[in-house]
C-alpha cells in the first residue's frame, strides 16, 4: 500500500467542496434607491425571484488541504476566483455551500488593504500591528524593522507624513512590511509582490520563505510566474471558479503556460 506523503503533517486550511456565489443587483425591478434595497433585504430570497438580481458563481466546488510550512501559489486568468477564494479562507466571504476549516487566525494582505490615509505612516504601523493582534511592546520592538523593510524612508522621512502623500507603491510596501512583521498561522498575499522595485520583491520573497520556516502557511496570488516559482512549492490553478490543477509548482506552472501562452 502506498504511503501517504501527508501523514503526520499538520493541516492549516481545509476547503471542502466550497461554492461561493455573489448576488449582484443590476438595478432592474424597481425604483426608490435605498428604500427598494431595504425592501429586497426584507423580502430575502423572494427578491432573487424577481427581476434585477444576477448570480455570479465565483468559486465552484473547490477542495484542497494546506499544510503547515507550505507556500501555495494561486494562478489563473482574471476573474478565475483566486482573490475570492482567499477572502473566503480569511472568513470575509460566506460559502454558499461547502466548508472552510482553518487552524489558527488567517490574515489577508492585499494591495488594497485599508490603511488610514489621513494618519501618518508611523500611526498606521501601530494601528496595523494592533489590528493583527500584536502587543504595543511587540510593535515597539519591531517598528524600526518594519520601516527599514518597507524602504519608504530611503528618500526622505516619509514615515512621519500622512499616507495620502505616498505613492501606491510606497503604500503597498508599507502594508506588506506591517503584515510580514508578525508570525502568521496562515498569511494570504494578494498581488503584494507586483508592486515596488525588484530589490523590494527579493526582500519580500525572502521574508515569505522565513514565514514558512516559522511554521506558517503562505498563500500567494500573483500574475508573475517568476514570483510564484521563486516563492512557492505548490500551486493551485483556478479557471472560471474551478480548480483545474493542484500540484508541485513547476509542473502546474508549465501546464498553465502551455495552455495560456503566458
Secondary structure, DSSP 8 states (H G I E B T S, - for coil): ----TTTT--EEEEEEEEEEEEEEE-S-S---THHHHHHHHHHTTHHHHSTTEEEEEEEEEEEEEEETT-EEEEE-STTSSHHHHHHHHTTSS--SEEEEEESS-EEEEETT----TTSBHHHHHHHHHHHTT--HHHHHHHHHHHHHHHTTTTTS-GGGSBGGGS-HHHHHHHHHHHHHTS--SEEEEESGGGSS-HHHHHHHHHHHHHHHHTT-EEEEE-S-HHHHHHH-SEEEEEETTEEEEEEEHHHHHHHHHHHH--
